[in-house]
């Protein structure tokens, strides 16, 4: 099966993954095995940040989130080398993974290189997560917290570009609301009045829809 699938395009392979998930619903362990061993992805070229969200169930079941997070953490350890020994995703601490990650940054002096790499990892992870409300909100919450902690003009400017795009792409009201809230803080830090208006209007529209 692996050789046969290897000839397909990556898009076709991800469609196959969704079909496999339907056939083995509620079994993320099987999904992960199929994704890694049978789908025939070229992992030297594949974008794990875009591929691994395929492990999330529509209802974001705990098992599927666990499968996704383990693989996300492996990517994060690779892409933030100085944090490799500190980003452990363990049974005892997985519920407070982001809380512990933030706590480390709050209590330790962090090189700017690590700050840039951390933001880059989150900015790569978030776009395909926007349709997964619970997981997206966790990631956005942490992203907003580190931007607020570091108050780095360049990182805030980059975040503004990402958040503007995500506002257009997010179709779930709680996610749009969170993006707009982070955007307001970023725009305030950048002293960008036009961005402030943009995020305030987006937040207002989102709240009106909810009401």
C-alpha angles and dihedrals in degrees: 000000000000093000092047093049092047089072092059124091118258090250091055090048092054090050087054089052091055090050090050090050090054091050092049100032117181094019109104091166089064091045091054092049091049092047095050103032110025109027094074097226116168098236092192088066104023119106103233092193089061097038104045096061083072085078091067117100118227089251091043093237116199093249092052093047088049091053091049095046094050090056094042089054091053089055092046092051089051094048098041099044095176089059096046094107094043103050100079119159104203135165093248096048107027093101090059098035096125092040090056092044091053092044090056091053091046094052101039137056106249123203115239089241089063091047091053093046092048093052091045091053092051092045090054094044100047106062096067090041096059092093091053102075104192095043094042091053091053092051093044091049092055092043091053092047095054092045089052092045096050101033091198111171095212094047090046091051090051090047090052090058092049095045092049090055093044091053088062094045102042112091098177114090097221090051093047089048092052092047091051092047092052089045091056091055092046092049090049090052091048091045087229108156095186091053090047090056092046094053094041090053091047091050091048093051091048094050091048091054091051091051 
